[in-house]
Amino acid sequence: MKKADIGVIGMEVMGRSLALNMESKGYTVAVYNRTGEKTKAFAEGPAKGKNIIPTYEIKDFVEALESPKKIMLMVKEGAPVDAFIETLLPFLKHGDLIIDGGNSFFKDTIRRNKYLSEKGILFIGTGVSGGEEGALKGPAIMPGGQKEAYKLIEKIFKDISAKAYDGEPCVDYMGPDGAGHFVKTIHNGIEYGDMQLIGEVVWFLKNTGMRADKIADIMARWNDKNDILCSYLIEITADSMKQKHQGSDEFLVDRVADITRMKGTGTWTVQSALELLVPIPTIAAAVFSREMSQDKNLRLEMSKKISLTFNGFANNPEEIIDVAHDALYIAKISSYAQGIALLTAASSAYNFNLNIGKIAKIWRAGCIIRAQFLDEITRAYEANPDLPNLLAAPKFAAFVSSNIGKLARFIDMAHKCGVPTLAMSSAFDYILQITSAVMPSAQVSALQRDYFGAHGYFKINSDSPELMVNNEGKIREFHTEWLLPTRPEREITR
């Protein structure tokens, strides 16, 4: 009997879809699930007549594989991954490869990589994006681990991955140990931001009196291949908002409960930003908005206790659409800039050596945030890999400089309609802060910290916003003796 080229553990939707994808590209695939009934249902259903080998014991599963063994885990993150690793280890030999294709926390992947390396087993933490359709037809794939491990799986991954319009496979080696899963985490964080920004725009348009089908038509226009907003999320927003509710004249979107759940990657993104001291206010706003959405009963109660009245504004539909379009694009640039800044910081902190241009390139197809916009990001980092921030890329900087007033106008109009804009507002404020040579709010809080806690403060020069430094180029630090009547100032040496 012919042995399998690769094995997949986990017969939920992503595991099944990936196995079918691999088989369709000419590979023989062994499959296993802890619950044998799922394996049997898959073998007798979608996999029937295909080069897929169902197995019901781990020993049989491993023995069904060609050496070196290549095993892809498509199971829930956390303890299940560790449990399967321990179950597999007695049957593996030096040089065999385990691939974790779930949404695992990157620090767990770093730990597992070290643990398995010491046993001579290769390990790749691999982000897989695209949902069920992507897994079946071609996802974006973000592998991180040993380079020799990636070489073992490179051909299979390239064959099954999505292909961008130029034929390039949407997969590449991200970096060592947890790099792949970290990149996937930030992809998901950016996805949270994108979804929230679009949602706020839709909410605003609804509050100006537009019906769901009218908004769907606007989104469909914005998804034109020549439009700067052309993307998968805009496409599916347009498509889903046209859906009627159970064959009635009512639109489904108007009956869907306003509760958005989440699985953890958005929270991990915010946690990582806090650890690495990287501001990502738009992504954080998206996470907090999802949290607020789950407090449905509280919101119902509060809506009865506090009645808010808004005056609205002069409604010019064409102006509204134009302002919303450009405001969304600027907010999107800001949100991506925040996510990429976090990738850059983590690359240095964890020695991932991430290539931002390469990451943007593999996000162009297959994944949830795929968009025409990513071509511009790819080109920006190919032209200058050392960009201090995405907003500094000439094309983006020019658009933001010329149109920032539209984002301010959108926020003002939305607030006059009573529409909260946590993500749009934070995207705007991020741009204001990052382009401020001096932040007066920080000047005030620096003095407050020194006043109540003697934490010290830095100074800027009298004739420029540059930091004061000594002859050796070291930043000078000061403290004022606030509790003394004369309040003398002294320089601090640490």
C-alpha positions in Angstrom: 0.0 0.0 0.0 1.3 3.5 -1.0 2.3 5.5 2.0 1.0 9.0 2.6 3.1 12.2 1.8 1.6 14.0 4.8 -0.8 13.4 7.7 -3.5 15.6 9.1 -4.8 15.3 12.7 -8.1 16.9 13.4 -11.2 16.4 11.3 -13.1 19.6 12.0 -13.8 21.9 9.1 -10.2 23.3 8.7 -8.5 19.9 8.9 -10.9 18.3 6.5 -10.6 21.1 4.0 -6.8 21.1 4.1 -6.7 17.4 3.6 -8.9 17.7 0.5 -6.8 20.6 -0.7 -3.6 18.5 -0.4 -5.2 15.5 -2.1 -6.4 17.7 -5.0 -2.8 18.8 -5.6 -1.6 15.2 -6.1 -0.6 14.2 -2.5 -1.7 11.1 -0.6 -2.9 12.2 2.8 -3.4 10.1 6.0 -6.0 11.5 8.4 -6.8 10.8 12.1 -9.3 12.3 14.6 -9.5 11.5 18.3 -13.1 10.6 17.8 -13.1 7.9 15.2 -16.7 8.6 14.0 -15.5 11.9 12.5 -12.7 10.1 10.6 -15.2 7.5 9.3 -17.7 10.2 8.2 -15.0 12.0 6.3 -13.7 8.9 4.7 -17.1 7.7 3.6 -18.2 11.2 2.6 -16.1 14.0 1.0 -12.9 11.8 1.0 -14.5 8.8 -0.7 -12.6 7.6 -3.7 -9.7 10.0 -3.1 -6.1 9.3 -2.1 -6.9 9.8 1.6 -6.0 7.1 4.1 -8.3 7.0 7.2 -6.7 5.7 10.4 -8.1 5.1 13.8 -5.0 4.6 16.0 -2.1 7.0 16.3 0.4 4.1 15.7 -1.4 3.2 12.5 -1.5 6.9 11.5 2.2 7.4 11.9 3.1 4.2 10.2 1.0 5.2 7.2 3.4 8.1 6.5 6.5 8.3 4.4 9.7 9.1 6.3 10.6 11.7 7.3 7.1 11.9 8.8 5.2 15.2 8.2 2.2 15.6 10.5 -0.1 18.6 10.6 -2.1 19.2 13.7 -5.4 21.0 13.1 -6.7 21.0 16.7 -7.7 23.5 19.3 -4.9 25.6 20.7 -3.5 25.1 24.1 -3.6 21.7 26.0 -4.9 19.7 23.0 -1.7 20.6 21.0 0.6 19.5 23.9 -1.4 16.3 24.4 -1.1 15.3 20.7 2.6 16.1 20.7 3.1 13.8 23.7 1.0 11.1 22.0 3.0 11.2 18.8 6.5 11.4 20.3 6.9 7.6 21.0 6.3 6.9 17.3 8.6 9.6 15.8 12.3 9.5 14.9 15.0 12.1 14.6 14.2 14.5 11.7 10.4 13.9 11.7 8.2 17.0 11.5 5.2 18.2 13.5 3.3 21.2 12.1 0.9 23.1 14.4 -1.6 24.7 12.0 -4.0 26.1 14.6 -4.2 29.6 16.1 -1.7 28.9 18.9 -0.2 31.5 21.2 3.3 32.3 19.8 5.0 31.9 23.2 3.6 28.4 23.4 5.1 27.7 20.0 8.5 29.0 21.1 8.3 26.6 24.1 7.3 23.7 21.9 9.9 24.3 19.4 12.6 24.3 22.0 11.2 21.2 23.7 11.0 19.2 20.4 14.3 20.4 19.1 16.0 18.8 22.2 14.4 15.5 21.2 15.5 15.8 17.5 12.0 16.5 16.2 11.4 19.4 13.8 8.5 21.7 14.6 6.7 24.5 12.6 4.1 26.8 14.1 2.1 27.7 11.1 -0.6 30.4 10.7 -3.3 29.4 8.2 -5.7 32.1 7.1 -8.7 32.0 4.8 -11.4 30.1 6.7 -13.0 27.0 5.3 -13.0 28.2 1.7 -9.3 29.2 2.0 -8.3 25.9 3.5 -10.1 24.1 0.7 -9.1 26.2 -2.3 -5.9 27.9 -1.1 -5.1 29.8 2.2 -2.4 32.2 3.1 0.2 30.3 5.1 2.6 31.7 7.6 5.2 29.1 8.8 7.8 29.7 11.5 10.4 27.2 12.8 13.7 25.7 11.8 14.6 26.5 8.2 15.3 22.8 7.5 11.8 22.1 8.8 10.3 24.5 6.3 12.3 23.0 3.5 10.6 19.6 4.2 7.2 21.1 3.7 7.8 24.0 1.4 6.6 22.3 -1.8 3.4 21.1 -0.3 2.7 24.5 1.2 3.4 26.3 -2.0 1.1 23.9 -3.9 -1.8 24.2 -1.6 -1.5 27.9 -0.9 -3.5 30.7 -2.5 -1.9 32.3 -5.5 -1.9 36.1 -5.9 -2.9 37.7 -9.3 0.7 37.5 -10.4 0.9 33.8 -9.7 3.0 34.1 -6.6 2.2 31.6 -3.8 0.9 33.2 -0.6 3.3 31.4 1.6 6.9 32.1 2.8 9.2 31.3 5.6 8.5 33.8 8.4 11.3 33.2 10.8 12.4 31.0 13.8 10.2 29.3 16.4 7.1 31.5 17.1 7.4 33.8 14.2 4.7 32.2 12.1 2.1 32.2 14.8 3.0 35.7 15.8 2.5 37.0 12.3 -0.9 35.1 12.1 -1.9 36.7 15.5 -1.2 40.2 14.2 -3.0 39.4 10.9 -6.0 38.6 13.0 -5.6 41.8 15.1 -5.5 43.8 11.9 -8.6 41.8 10.8 -10.4 42.9 14.0 -9.5 46.5 13.1 -10.7 46.2 9.5 -14.0 44.7 10.5 -14.7 47.3 13.2 -13.8 50.2 10.8 -16.2 48.9 8.1 -18.8 48.2 10.8 -18.7 51.8 12.0 -19.0 53.2 8.5 -22.0 50.9 7.8 -23.6 52.0 11.2 -23.1 55.6 10.2 -24.6 55.2 6.7 -27.6 53.4 8.3 -28.1 56.3 10.7 -28.3 58.8 7.7 -31.3 56.9 6.6 -29.9 54.4 4.1 -31.3 50.9 3.7 -29.2 47.8 3.8 -29.4 47.3 0.0 -28.3 50.8 -0.7 -25.3 50.4 1.6 -24.6 47.1 -0.1 -24.5 48.8 -3.5 -22.1 51.4 -2.1 -19.8 48.7 -0.7 -20.0 46.9 -4.1 -18.8 50.0 -5.9 -16.0 50.4 -3.4 -15.0 46.8 -4.2 -14.3 47.6 -7.8 -10.8 46.4 -8.8 -9.7 50.0 -9.5 -10.9 51.3 -6.1 -8.4 51.8 -3.2 -10.8 50.0 -0.9 -11.1 46.9 -3.0 -10.8 43.9 -0.5 -12.4 40.6 0.6 -14.0 42.2 3.7 -15.6 45.0 1.6 -16.8 42.3 -0.9 -18.5 40.1 1.7 -20.0 43.1 3.5 -21.7 44.1 0.2 -22.8 40.5 -0.5 -24.1 39.7 3.0 -26.0 43.0 3.5 -28.2 42.1 0.5 -29.4 38.8 2.1 -33.1 38.8 3.0 -34.4 37.3 6.2 -36.1 34.0 5.7 -37.6 35.0 2.3 -39.2 38.2 3.7 -38.6 41.7 2.5 -36.6 42.4 5.7 -32.8 42.3 5.5 -31.0 39.7 7.6 -28.5 42.3 8.8 -31.3 44.2 10.5 -32.3 41.0 12.5 -28.9 39.7 13.4 -28.1 40.3 17.1 -25.5 42.9 17.8 -23.1 40.5 19.5 -19.6 39.7 18.1 -17.7 36.9 19.7 -14.0 36.3 19.6 -11.5 33.5 20.1 -8.4 35.1 21.5 -6.1 36.3 18.8 -7.3 39.9 19.1 -6.7 39.8 22.9 -3.2 38.4 22.3 -2.5 41.2 19.9 -3.4 43.8 22.5 -1.4 42.0 25.2 1.7 41.8 23.0 1.4 45.5 22.3 1.2 46.3 26.0 4.3 44.1 26.7 6.3 45.6 23.8 5.1 49.2 24.5 3.6 49.7 21.0 0.4 51.7 20.7 -2.3 50.0 18.6 -5.4 52.0 19.6 -7.5 51.1 16.6 -7.0 47.3 17.1 -7.6 47.7 20.8 -10.8 49.7 20.1 -12.0 46.8 17.9 -11.3 44.3 20.7 -13.1 46.5 23.3 -16.0 47.0 21.0 -16.5 43.3 20.7 -16.4 43.1 24.5 -19.0 45.8 24.7 -21.2 44.0 22.2 -21.4 41.0 24.4 -22.9 43.1 27.2 -26.3 43.1 25.5 -28.4 43.1 28.6 -26.4 45.9 30.2 -26.8 48.0 27.0 -30.5 47.4 26.9 -30.8 48.5 30.5 -28.6 51.6 30.0 -30.5 52.6 26.9 -33.6 52.9 29.0 -31.9 54.9 31.8 -30.1 57.5 29.7 -31.8 59.1 26.7 -29.4 60.8 24.3 -30.6 63.3 21.8 -28.6 64.3 18.7 -29.3 67.1 16.2 -27.9 65.4 13.1 -26.5 67.4 10.2 -27.4 68.5 6.7 -27.6 65.3 4.7 -26.0 65.4 1.3 -25.8 61.7 0.2 -23.0 62.1 -2.3 -20.8 64.1 0.1 -21.5 61.5 2.8 -20.4 58.6 0.6 -17.3 60.5 -0.6 -16.2 61.4 2.9 -16.9 57.9 4.3 -14.9 56.3 1.5 -11.7 58.4 2.0 -12.1 58.4 5.8 -12.2 54.6 5.8 -9.1 54.4 3.6 -7.1 56.7 5.9 -8.3 54.8 9.0 -7.3 51.5 7.3 -3.8 52.9 6.6 -3.6 54.0 10.3 -4.7 50.6 11.6 -2.3 48.6 9.4 0.5 51.0 10.4 -0.2 50.1 14.0 -0.2 46.3 13.3 3.0 46.6 11.3 4.7 48.6 14.0 3.9 45.8 16.4 5.4 43.2 14.0 8.5 45.3 13.7 8.9 45.6 17.5 8.4 41.9 18.0 10.8 41.0 15.3 13.5 42.8 17.3 12.4 41.6 20.7 12.1 38.0 19.8 14.8 37.8 17.0 12.2 36.8 14.4 13.9 38.9 11.7 10.6 39.5 10.0 10.4 40.8 6.5 7.4 43.2 6.4 7.3 43.4 2.6 7.3 39.6 2.3 4.5 39.4 4.9 2.3 41.9 3.0 3.0 40.0 -0.2 1.6 36.7 1.2 -1.4 38.5 2.6 -2.5 39.5 -0.9 -4.6 36.4 -1.5 -6.2 33.6 0.5 -6.4 35.3 3.9 -9.2 37.3 5.4 -7.5 40.7 5.1 -6.6 40.2 1.4 -6.9 43.5 -0.4 -5.5 45.5 -3.3 -4.1 47.8 -0.7 -1.5 45.2 0.2 0.3 45.6 -3.1 1.0 49.2 -2.1 2.4 48.0 1.3 4.5 45.4 -0.4 6.0 48.0 -2.8 6.5 50.5 0.0 8.7 48.1 2.0 10.5 46.8 -1.1 11.5 50.4 -1.8 12.5 51.1 1.8 12.7 48.1 4.2 13.6 50.6 7.0 10.4 52.7 6.9 9.9 54.2 10.4 6.2 53.6 10.0 3.8 52.7 7.2 2.4 56.2 7.3 5.8 57.5 6.1 5.5 55.6 2.8 5.4 58.4 0.2 2.1 57.3 -1.4 0.3 56.9 1.9 1.8 60.1 3.4 0.6 62.1 0.4 -3.0 60.7 0.6 -3.2 61.2 4.4 -1.8 64.7 4.2 -4.3 65.7 1.5 -7.4 64.0 3.0 -7.1 63.8 6.8 -9.9 66.4 7.0 -12.3 63.8 5.6 -11.6 61.5 8.5 -12.2 64.4 11.0 -15.4 65.3 9.1 -16.6 61.6 9.2 -16.1 61.4 12.9 -17.9 64.7 13.4 -20.9 63.7 11.3 -21.1 60.3 13.0 -21.1 61.8 16.4 -23.9 64.2 15.3 -25.9 61.1 14.4 -25.2 59.4 17.7 -22.9 56.8 16.2 -19.8 55.8 18.3 -16.6 55.7 16.3 -14.0 54.1 18.6 -11.9 52.6 15.8 -12.3 55.5 13.3 -11.5 58.1 16.1 -8.5 56.1 17.4 -7.2 55.8 13.9 -7.4 59.6 13.5 -5.8 60.3 16.9 -3.0 57.8 16.2 -2.1 59.9 13.1 -2.3 63.1 15.2 -0.1 61.7 17.9 2.6 60.1 15.7 2.9 63.3 13.7 3.2 65.5 16.8 6.8 66.7 17.4 5.6 67.7 20.9 2.6 66.0 22.8 1.4 68.6 25.4 -0.6 65.8 27.2 2.7 63.9 27.7 4.4 67.1 29.0 1.7 67.5 31.6 1.7 63.8 32.7 5.5 63.8 32.9 5.3 66.6 35.4 2.5 64.9 37.3 4.5 61.7 37.7 7.5 63.7 38.9 5.4 65.7 41.3 3.7 62.7 43.0 6.4 60.1 42.6 9.7 61.7 41.9 10.0 59.7 38.7 12.0 62.3 36.8 11.4 63.9 33.4 13.3 64.8 30.3 13.6 68.2 28.6 13.4 69.5 25.1 15.7 72.3 23.8 14.4 75.9 24.0 14.7 76.4 20.3 13.6 73.0 19.0 11.5 69.9 20.1 14.7 67.7 20.2 15.6 66.1 23.5 18.3 67.7 25.6 21.5 65.5 25.6 24.9 65.8 27.3 28.3 65.9 25.6 28.3 62.1 25.3 24.9 62.2 23.5 23.1 60.7 26.5 19.6 62.0 27.2 19.6 64.3 30.3 17.0 63.6 33.0 15.8 66.0 35.7 13.8 66.2 38.9 12.1 69.1 40.7 11.9 69.2 44.5 8.2 70.1 44.4 7.6 70.0 48.2 10.3 72.6 48.9 9.2 76.3 48.8 11.9 77.2 46.3 11.3 74.1 44.2 14.9 73.6 43.0 15.6 71.4 40.0 18.5 68.9 39.7 19.8 66.6 37.1 19.5 62.9 37.7 22.2 60.5 36.9 21.1 56.8 36.7 
